[in-house]
Each structure stands twice: as C-alpha cells, then as structure tokens.
Amino acid sequence: MTDTVQLELDGISFVLKEPHSFEWIARLGTVFRVFDQQDSGNLSFGVMGQDGERQFVKYAGARTIHASSTGEPAEAINYLKSSVSIYEDLAHDTLIQLKDHFATEHGYACVFDWVEGECLHFHWDYPPPAKYEDPRSPYYRFKQLPVKTRIQAMEQILDFHIEVQRRGYVAVDFYDGSLIYDFDKQTMKICDIDLYRKGSFVNTMGRMWGSSRFMSPEEFELDAPIDGVTNVFNMGAMAFSLLGGELDRSYARWDAGKALYQVVVRAVNPERTQRYGSVTELSESWKKALLQDK
C-alpha cells in the first residue's frame, strides 16, 4: 500500500492517501461512521444531525486509498455533481432519497436520507469465498431467506428499473454493491446510481464500469450499443445472484421454479436479439412464470 494518513472525525478514524479538510461536515452533525474503502474515489459518512435524524453523506474531493490509479479527485467531483440530476429524475420509493448537495472548499457533497439495512456486496472484510460461506456476510444471510422473500426483493429491483427505462435512462455500473437490504423489514433499497445515463449510447470505453459478474457482452465491446436490452441482461444476472448460483447459471443451482428459470436464462442470453426487448417485457414474463410455477 502507498503512504497513507489516518484522520479522525468525532472519534471515528479513517484512512486517506493525504490530509484533507473536513471542517464543513461539522455543520451537518456528528459523524458516527465512515466508509473509506470504496474504489469510486468517493468517501462516505454516517452523520447524526442536530435533530437526531441520521444522514448518509457522499463526498468527492479527498484522495481515497482504493481509488483507481488513474482517478483524480477532480474526476470524482465531476461524477458526483453530475449524479444530482440523476437522483432527482429517478426519485422512487426503492431509491435512496437525495436531500441536499453543495460544494465545499475542496470538493462536493451529496446528503441522502439514511436507510437501515446492509449492503449485499462483500466488503474487504469478506474476501470472495467468504461471501458464500461466512454467516457474517449479508449476502450469505440473504441467500438463507425463503425463496418467496428473495423473489419479492428482486421484484423491487425490477420495478425500479422499469421506471428507469420509462424515464429514458440506462443503468450503468449496477451490481450487488448497489443493494441495501433491510432484514427486519424485508425491503430492498437501491443506492449508487451515479453513472446511470440519460438515453441509449455507444460503448466508447471497451470494458465499461461495473462488476463483470453482472455485465453484458456489449459492456466489454467497443462501439457496441448500450440500452434497455443491456439492462435486461443486468437484471437477469442479478436474478441469478439473488436466486441462483450467480455465474453458475445452471438449473441445479437455481432456487426458484422452472418457468422463472427459463425467463431469466433468456434475459442473460449473450445474443442481444434473443433477450427480451425491455425490462418491462422481462417483468411481464416474470409475472406469468410465477403463476406457472405455483
């Protein structure tokens, strides 16, 4: 690891690549948690406001220890600023709610309502094998839930992405790190939609942002179209993560019914023309399959 510095806010310590001023955060309240392990270039905080309400604060401008080697704070700031209109346009019960946003002396901050729950993506404390085996892993705990409960969670994800499509957006970088599950209330929340794009577009990157476990072939292909059909694949891949063997997409690892399995297999077809034409079409077939599987 390169040289790092340890900072502390309200008794909570965290690590950055270099010193940074956080005087601005005091006006929001008291820091009770810091998330300093993201690779996005953002640093996030749990903050208790003066009124006792908890907030989630995402900040760009500091040099985080896991940021991409090519990523600069200015780039992270631009992405975070650009995300404001995305959260406003796609406001939905399943999406975390943006409450405020503002520039600081050296960066930019977005303030969201705090939501209860646990991120289903394994963290640095849970290396990949432990994701499936360690009872402390939120993903492991989620996979122990009844199939019906997991289907309902996936349907919340589908419903949100129907709205994403209806409002003219395409999901980018959607993966299990975008999911927060409340085990007590059995509800799913979606976060981290910063890179969603307005309108279909062409892949100008080659390998795009995201976790390869959820990405379609076109998200690795220069000049390929990225659109609602791409998101059909993303939704299918997520269904295999929540209801099956993730990258092992065999029926033997599938926990739900056979009709639903056939729907999800079609969604992740490598050939775009063989998939459903939209997330709405996928959702309609999903509902029909559930009736067949009863």
C-alpha positions as CSV (number, residue, x, y, z in Angstrom):
1,M,0.0,0.0,0.0
2,T,1.2,3.5,-0.8
3,D,1.8,6.0,2.0
4,T,-1.4,6.8,3.9
5,V,-2.6,9.2,6.6
6,Q,-5.1,8.4,9.4
7,L,-7.7,11.1,10.2
8,E,-10.4,11.2,12.8
9,L,-13.8,12.8,13.0
10,D,-15.9,12.7,16.2
11,G,-13.8,9.8,17.4
12,I,-14.2,7.8,14.2
13,S,-10.9,7.1,12.4
14,F,-10.3,6.5,8.7
15,V,-7.5,6.4,6.2
16,L,-6.7,8.5,3.1
17,K,-3.7,9.0,0.8
18,E,-3.1,12.5,2.0
19,P,-4.5,15.0,4.6
20,H,-7.8,16.7,3.8
21,S,-10.0,19.3,5.5
22,F,-13.5,18.2,6.7
23,E,-14.4,21.3,8.6
24,W,-17.6,21.6,6.6
25,I,-19.1,18.4,7.9
26,A,-19.5,19.7,11.5
27,R,-22.5,21.8,10.4
28,L,-24.3,18.7,9.4
29,G,-23.9,17.0,12.7
30,T,-21.9,14.3,14.4
31,V,-20.1,11.6,12.4
32,F,-20.9,8.1,13.6
33,R,-19.5,6.0,10.7
34,V,-17.0,6.4,7.9
35,F,-16.9,4.4,4.7
36,D,-13.4,4.8,3.3
37,Q,-12.9,1.6,1.4
38,Q,-14.8,2.4,-1.9
39,D,-12.9,2.3,-5.2
40,S,-15.0,5.1,-6.7
41,G,-13.0,7.9,-5.4
42,N,-15.8,8.9,-3.0
43,L,-15.7,8.9,0.7
44,S,-19.0,8.4,2.7
45,F,-20.1,9.2,6.2
46,G,-23.0,8.4,8.5
47,V,-23.9,11.7,10.2
48,M,-26.3,12.3,13.1
49,G,-28.0,15.6,12.6
50,Q,-28.9,18.1,15.3
51,D,-32.5,16.9,15.1
52,G,-31.4,13.3,15.8
53,E,-32.0,12.3,12.2
54,R,-29.3,10.2,10.6
55,Q,-27.9,11.0,7.2
56,F,-25.7,9.4,4.6
57,V,-23.2,11.8,3.1
58,K,-21.2,11.0,0.0
59,Y,-18.2,13.2,-0.6
60,A,-15.8,13.6,-3.5
61,G,-12.5,15.6,-3.3
62,A,-10.3,13.6,-1.0
63,R,-7.7,11.1,-2.2
64,T,-9.1,7.7,-1.0
65,I,-6.9,4.7,-0.7
66,H,-8.8,2.4,-3.1
67,A,-9.5,4.9,-5.8
68,S,-8.4,4.0,-9.3
69,S,-4.8,4.8,-10.0
70,T,-5.9,7.0,-12.9
71,G,-8.7,8.6,-11.0
72,E,-8.2,12.1,-9.7
73,P,-10.4,13.9,-7.1
74,A,-11.5,16.4,-9.8
75,E,-12.9,13.5,-11.8
76,A,-14.8,12.1,-8.8
77,I,-16.1,15.6,-8.1
78,N,-17.5,15.9,-11.6
79,Y,-19.2,12.5,-11.5
80,L,-20.8,13.3,-8.1
81,K,-22.0,16.7,-9.3
82,S,-23.5,15.0,-12.4
83,S,-25.3,12.4,-10.3
84,V,-27.5,15.0,-8.6
85,S,-29.9,15.3,-11.6
86,I,-30.0,11.5,-11.9
87,Y,-31.2,11.0,-8.3
88,E,-33.7,13.9,-8.8
89,D,-35.0,12.5,-12.1
90,L,-35.3,8.9,-10.9
91,A,-36.7,9.6,-7.4
92,H,-38.5,6.4,-6.4
93,D,-39.6,4.6,-3.2
94,T,-36.9,1.9,-3.8
95,L,-34.1,4.5,-4.4
96,I,-32.3,6.3,-1.6
97,Q,-33.5,9.9,-1.3
98,L,-31.2,12.8,-2.1
99,K,-31.9,15.6,0.4
100,D,-29.2,18.2,-0.3
101,H,-26.0,18.8,-2.2
102,F,-23.3,21.5,-2.1
103,A,-19.8,22.5,-2.9
104,T,-17.1,22.6,-0.2
105,E,-13.7,24.4,-0.4
106,H,-12.0,21.3,-1.8
107,G,-14.8,19.1,-3.0
108,Y,-18.5,18.3,-3.3
109,A,-21.0,16.6,-1.0
110,C,-24.4,14.9,-1.5
111,V,-26.6,14.3,1.5
112,F,-29.1,11.4,1.5
113,D,-31.6,10.0,4.0
114,W,-30.0,7.2,6.0
115,V,-31.6,3.9,5.3
116,E,-31.5,0.8,7.5
117,G,-30.0,-2.4,6.1
118,E,-26.8,-4.0,4.9
119,C,-25.1,-3.8,1.5
120,L,-25.2,-7.2,-0.2
121,H,-21.8,-6.7,-1.8
122,F,-19.0,-8.4,0.2
123,H,-16.6,-5.9,1.7
124,W,-12.8,-6.1,2.2
125,D,-13.5,-7.9,5.4
126,Y,-15.2,-10.7,3.4
127,P,-13.0,-12.0,0.6
128,P,-14.9,-13.6,-2.3
129,P,-15.1,-17.2,-0.9
130,A,-16.5,-16.0,2.4
131,K,-19.3,-14.2,0.5
132,Y,-20.9,-17.6,0.2
133,E,-19.7,-19.2,3.4
134,D,-19.4,-16.7,6.2
135,P,-22.6,-16.2,8.2
136,R,-21.5,-12.6,8.9
137,S,-21.7,-11.8,5.2
138,P,-25.0,-10.0,4.3
139,Y,-25.1,-11.9,1.0
140,Y,-24.8,-15.3,2.8
141,R,-27.6,-14.2,5.1
142,F,-29.8,-13.1,2.2
143,K,-29.4,-16.4,0.5
144,Q,-30.7,-18.2,3.5
145,L,-34.0,-16.3,3.3
146,P,-37.1,-18.1,1.8
147,V,-37.3,-18.1,-2.0
148,K,-40.5,-16.1,-1.9
149,T,-38.8,-13.3,0.1
150,R,-35.9,-13.2,-2.3
151,I,-38.3,-13.1,-5.3
152,Q,-40.1,-10.1,-3.7
153,A,-36.7,-8.3,-3.3
154,M,-35.8,-8.9,-6.9
155,E,-39.2,-7.6,-8.0
156,Q,-38.5,-4.3,-6.2
157,I,-35.3,-4.1,-8.3
158,L,-37.3,-4.8,-11.5
159,D,-40.0,-2.2,-10.6
160,F,-37.4,0.5,-10.1
161,H,-35.7,-0.3,-13.4
162,I,-39.0,-0.2,-15.3
163,E,-39.1,3.4,-14.1
164,V,-35.5,3.9,-15.1
165,Q,-36.4,2.8,-18.6
166,R,-39.7,4.8,-18.7
167,R,-37.9,8.0,-17.8
168,G,-35.4,7.5,-20.6
169,Y,-32.3,6.3,-18.6
170,V,-30.0,3.3,-18.9
171,A,-28.5,1.7,-15.9
172,V,-24.7,1.6,-15.7
173,D,-22.5,0.0,-13.0
174,F,-25.4,-1.7,-11.4
175,Y,-24.3,-4.6,-9.1
176,D,-24.8,-6.0,-5.7
177,G,-23.0,-3.1,-4.2
178,S,-26.0,-1.0,-5.3
179,L,-28.3,-3.0,-3.0
180,I,-29.1,-2.4,0.7
181,Y,-31.4,-5.0,2.2
182,D,-33.3,-4.4,5.5
183,F,-33.5,-7.9,7.0
184,D,-36.0,-6.7,9.7
185,K,-38.5,-5.1,7.3
186,Q,-37.6,-7.3,4.3
187,T,-37.2,-4.4,2.0
188,M,-34.7,-3.6,-0.7
189,K,-33.2,-0.2,-1.3
190,I,-31.0,0.8,-4.3
191,C,-28.1,3.2,-4.0
192,D,-25.1,4.3,-6.0
193,I,-26.7,5.0,-9.4
194,D,-24.2,7.8,-10.1
195,L,-23.3,6.5,-13.5
196,Y,-26.7,5.9,-14.9
197,R,-27.1,7.6,-18.3
198,K,-29.9,9.6,-20.0
199,G,-30.7,7.8,-23.3
200,S,-29.1,4.9,-25.1
201,F,-25.5,5.3,-26.1
202,V,-22.5,3.6,-27.7
203,N,-19.7,2.0,-25.7
204,T,-16.7,4.2,-26.1
205,M,-14.6,2.6,-23.4
206,G,-14.3,-1.1,-24.2
207,R,-14.6,-2.6,-20.8
208,M,-17.1,-0.3,-19.1
209,W,-17.5,0.4,-15.4
210,G,-19.0,-2.3,-13.3
211,S,-18.6,-5.8,-11.8
212,S,-18.1,-8.4,-14.5
213,R,-20.5,-10.7,-12.7
214,F,-23.4,-8.5,-13.8
215,M,-22.2,-7.1,-17.1
216,S,-23.4,-8.0,-20.6
217,P,-21.1,-8.8,-23.5
218,E,-21.7,-5.4,-25.0
219,E,-20.3,-3.7,-21.9
220,F,-16.9,-5.2,-22.9
221,E,-17.2,-4.4,-26.6
222,L,-16.0,-1.1,-28.1
223,D,-18.8,0.6,-30.2
224,A,-21.5,-1.7,-29.0
225,P,-24.9,-0.3,-28.2
226,I,-25.8,0.2,-24.5
227,D,-29.5,0.4,-23.9
228,G,-32.6,-1.2,-22.4
229,V,-31.7,-4.6,-23.8
230,T,-28.3,-4.3,-22.0
231,N,-30.3,-3.7,-18.8
232,V,-32.4,-6.8,-19.4
233,F,-29.1,-8.8,-19.2
234,N,-28.2,-6.9,-16.0
235,M,-31.5,-7.8,-14.4
236,G,-31.1,-11.4,-15.4
237,A,-27.6,-11.5,-13.9
238,M,-28.9,-10.0,-10.7
239,A,-31.7,-12.6,-10.5
240,F,-29.1,-15.4,-10.8
241,S,-27.2,-13.7,-8.0
242,L,-30.2,-13.5,-5.6
243,L,-31.9,-16.7,-6.6
244,G,-29.3,-18.9,-8.1
245,G,-25.6,-19.7,-8.4
246,E,-24.6,-16.2,-9.7
247,L,-22.1,-17.1,-12.5
248,D,-23.1,-20.7,-12.3
249,R,-26.4,-20.3,-14.2
250,S,-27.3,-23.9,-14.2
251,Y,-30.8,-25.1,-13.2
252,A,-29.2,-27.2,-10.5
253,R,-28.2,-24.0,-8.6
254,W,-31.5,-22.3,-9.2
255,D,-33.7,-22.0,-6.1
256,A,-37.0,-20.9,-7.7
257,G,-39.3,-22.6,-10.3
258,K,-38.6,-23.9,-13.7
259,A,-40.7,-21.4,-15.6
260,L,-39.0,-18.5,-13.9
261,Y,-35.6,-20.0,-14.6
262,Q,-36.4,-20.1,-18.4
263,V,-37.3,-16.4,-18.2
264,V,-34.1,-15.4,-16.5
265,V,-32.0,-17.6,-18.8
266,R,-33.4,-15.8,-21.8
267,A,-32.6,-12.4,-20.1
268,V,-28.9,-13.3,-19.9
269,N,-28.6,-14.6,-23.5
270,P,-25.2,-13.4,-24.9
271,E,-27.0,-12.6,-28.1
272,R,-28.9,-9.3,-27.7
273,T,-31.6,-10.2,-30.2
274,Q,-32.5,-13.3,-28.2
275,R,-33.2,-11.4,-25.0
276,Y,-36.4,-9.5,-24.0
277,G,-36.7,-6.2,-25.7
278,S,-37.0,-4.2,-22.5
279,V,-37.1,-4.5,-18.7
280,T,-40.9,-4.1,-18.9
281,E,-41.2,-7.1,-21.2
282,L,-38.9,-9.1,-18.9
283,S,-41.1,-8.1,-15.9
284,E,-44.3,-9.2,-17.6
285,S,-42.8,-12.6,-18.5
286,W,-41.5,-12.9,-14.9
287,K,-45.1,-12.4,-13.5
288,K,-46.5,-15.0,-15.9
289,A,-43.8,-17.5,-15.0
290,L,-44.6,-17.1,-11.3
291,L,-48.2,-18.1,-12.0
292,Q,-47.0,-21.2,-13.9
293,D,-44.6,-22.2,-11.1
294,K,-47.4,-22.2,-8.5
